[in-house]
């Protein structure tokens, strides 16, 4: 158990835990933004295009409500709204990750002087150059 807590302490100190917490908080806030975007901006014009049909209320009734039992229905309209939410979130994450990867690729290129290259990449690049020079010298001999 002591080892487990030491590993957790190491994990938290490295900053990973804080990164995860920030990601969760930003994700929750982003989820609220997307929900409002879908429900208040995308769905009303879509409702106008479908002659006033509110997708949120669309359902397939399996059993009508009676005095003795409640209605049993499949709410496919809510599924459509959630799918629209998902597509927006997935597309946004795709764009953000694509931008991040583009920046990361530029940062890992030691020849690119516009972006600061991480120290490890610089060292590996220098080692590669030295090995190429050494191979050329060995070929000449």
Order of alpha helices (4+ residues) and beta strands (2+ residues): alpha-alpha-alpha-beta-beta-alpha-alpha
